Amino acid sequence: MLYFVYQELALGYLLFSFLSALGVLQWVAARYRLVGLALWDYRERRRWGYAIGTLLIAGSATWFFASQWARILTPGPAGSELSLLFAFGAAGALILTLASAALLHEVRRRATLREKGDGGSVVAIGSATTGRLYLPSSPGAPVPAVCLVPGLGTGERRALDTLARHLVQQGLAALVIEPDEGLYAYPETLATVPAATSFLSKRPEVDPERLGVLGYDLGADLVMRAASADRQVRTVAALAPILVSPPADLDVLAEMPYPQAFRWTRDRRRAMLRTQLDALAFGARIAPRPFLLLYGAEDKLVSRPPIEEWVRTRGSVTHQVVQGARHLALMDHPTTLQTVARWFKERL
């Protein structure tokens, strides 16, 4: 039977363990840059995480021992009661941290979407796919065009809009495929890129001899597969393609909060589609056309060593790493925008 002796002492132990565990989690979040465990975004300000963690641990210890000193020295809860209190306190801290990190991530995501806003013109591509077409304001002669294919399950409907606008500023047209469930159903998904390039080639503003494709996440796997057979595509850029089995450990929390990470690691569609596309095998057929493979140095959702080994055997692949960029933020990174725009402008 549980016997806590003093109710105030039991509550003190519970609050002490809760706040201390909360502080430890903030240290871990800051040390490993885990957004899924952070009460605030520590990736650029790791000292804040250390400071908040230290304040919580030291503050809770000071308060507890100062307020409960007399009762600590008298017979109190037994080992089983203490273990229960500490377990409940630590569990409560973990639940609060995961929930707060998920809420913070959602607030930031919605703020980012509001900043991006809508853009381009909604167009129908084939019978089942739509897209957003971005054109230079006064193109004059027909301009080069790039088809951009988003990823699957990345949580951003307009993830590539910033990149599309940047391409337009460089004098290129851009067509962003709108993601939907049917877009990633195999083998129907194989028709997506050919339909998009066919659509672009028929636009009077576009030069049909200067078409490129870009994909992100599993969308990059898809464009590698499609470009291997579509000779109308002049150049290819793959941003953070998955290609091989991704990691499924705590590193995922460096990219996203726990609820999203839970769904992401257990999304069988992703694993099945990656296997069905077999982008590594088909990507070898893109040569001799220019092929850019771009990753973020802080990408925790892709197993890069086997991919880098594959790149070393392909002399026609240009492999670049964006320092400081994560998987989910790669498209918005200034280096990515500059690199991709320069790549297509020089090769189309």
WORA-V647427 format. One record per pair of residues at least 12 apart in sequence whose C-alpha atoms are under 7 Angstrom apart, sorted by sequence separation. I is the first residue (numbers start at 1). GAP is how many residues later the second one is. D is the distance in whole Angstrom. If there is no record, write none. Layout:
i = (I:I)
gap = (GAP:GAP)
d = (D:D)
//
This chain:
i = (25:26:30:120:121:30:120:121:322:120:322:30:160:248:220:30:220:30:213:221:211:212:220:221:27:157:211:212:213:214:215:216:217:221:26:27:211:212:213:214:215:216:217:218:26:210:212:213:214:215:216:217:218:293:297:216:217:291:292:293:294:295:296:297:26:27:290:291:292:293:294:295:296:297:298:299:301:26:145:146:147:148:149:150:291:292:293:294:295:296:297:298:299:300:144:145:146:147:148:149:288:296:297:298:299:23:24:143:144:145:146:147:148:150:287:296:297:23:134:143:193:296:23:243:296:136:23:135:193:23:134:296:136:20:136:190:243:19:20:136:243:19:135:134:135:20:134:19:133:134:133:132:133:16:131:132:16:131:132:255:131:254:130:131:16:130:252:147:251:252:147:12:225:225:228:235:236:237:238:239:240:247:222:224:228:234:235:236:237:238:239:240:246:247:218:221:235:236:237:238:239:246:247:225:228:246:39:221:224:225:228:245:9:38:224:227:244:37:242:37:39:145:36:39:142:143:144:38:142:143:144:37:142:143:36:142:145:146:147:148:149:150:151:35:36:144:145:146:147:148:149:150:151:152:144:145:146:147:148:149:151:146:151:17:21:126:150:125:149:5:14:18:22:125:255:4:5:13:14:17:18:21:4:17:255:3:15:18:125:14:18:4:2:186:240:153:235:211:210:105:102:101:102:98:98:163:162:160:166:170:163:167:166:144:36:35:36:34:35:34:35:36:33:35:36:35:36)
gap = (12:12:12:12:12:13:13:13:13:14:14:16:16:17:18:19:19:20:20:20:21:21:21:21:22:22:22:22:22:22:22:22:22:22:23:23:23:23:23:23:23:23:23:23:24:24:24:24:24:24:24:24:24:24:24:25:25:25:25:25:25:25:25:25:26:26:26:26:26:26:26:26:26:26:26:26:26:27:27:27:27:27:27:27:27:27:27:27:27:27:27:27:27:27:28:28:28:28:28:28:28:28:28:28:28:29:29:29:29:29:29:29:29:29:29:29:29:30:30:30:30:30:31:31:31:32:33:33:33:34:34:34:35:36:36:36:36:37:37:37:37:38:38:39:39:40:40:41:41:41:42:43:43:44:44:44:45:45:45:45:46:46:47:47:48:48:48:49:49:49:50:52:52:54:54:54:54:54:54:54:54:54:55:55:55:55:55:55:55:55:55:55:55:55:56:56:56:56:56:56:56:56:56:57:57:57:58:58:58:58:58:58:59:59:59:59:59:60:60:61:61:61:62:62:62:62:62:63:63:63:63:64:64:64:65:65:65:65:65:65:65:65:65:66:66:66:66:66:66:66:66:66:66:66:67:67:67:67:67:67:67:68:68:69:69:69:69:70:70:71:71:71:71:71:71:72:72:72:72:72:72:72:73:73:73:74:74:74:74:75:75:77:79:87:87:111:112:137:138:152:155:156:156:159:160:168:170:171:171:171:174:174:175:204:217:218:218:219:219:220:220:220:221:221:221:222:222)
d = (7:6:6:5:5:7:5:7:7:5:7:5:7:6:5:5:6:6:7:5:7:5:5:7:6:7:5:6:7:6:7:6:6:6:6:5:6:5:5:5:5:5:5:6:7:6:6:6:6:6:6:4:6:7:6:6:6:7:6:6:6:7:5:6:7:5:7:5:5:5:5:5:5:5:6:7:7:5:6:6:6:6:6:7:6:6:6:6:6:6:6:5:4:7:5:4:5:5:5:5:6:7:6:5:5:7:6:6:6:6:6:6:6:7:6:4:7:4:7:7:7:5:6:6:6:5:5:6:6:5:7:6:6:6:7:7:6:6:5:6:6:6:5:6:7:6:5:6:6:6:4:6:6:5:6:5:7:5:7:7:4:7:6:5:6:6:6:7:6:6:7:6:6:5:6:6:6:6:6:6:6:6:7:6:6:6:5:5:5:5:5:5:6:7:7:7:6:6:6:6:6:5:6:5:5:5:6:5:7:6:5:7:7:7:5:6:7:6:6:6:6:6:6:6:7:6:6:6:5:5:6:6:5:5:6:5:7:6:6:6:6:6:5:7:7:5:5:5:5:5:5:5:5:6:6:6:5:6:6:6:5:7:5:5:5:6:5:6:5:6:5:4:5:6:7:7:6:7:6:5:5:6:5:6:7:6:7:6:6:5:5:7:6:7:7:7:7:7:5:7:5:6:7:7:6:6:7:6:7:7:6:6:7:6:5:6:6:5:5:4:6:6:6:6:4:6:6)
//
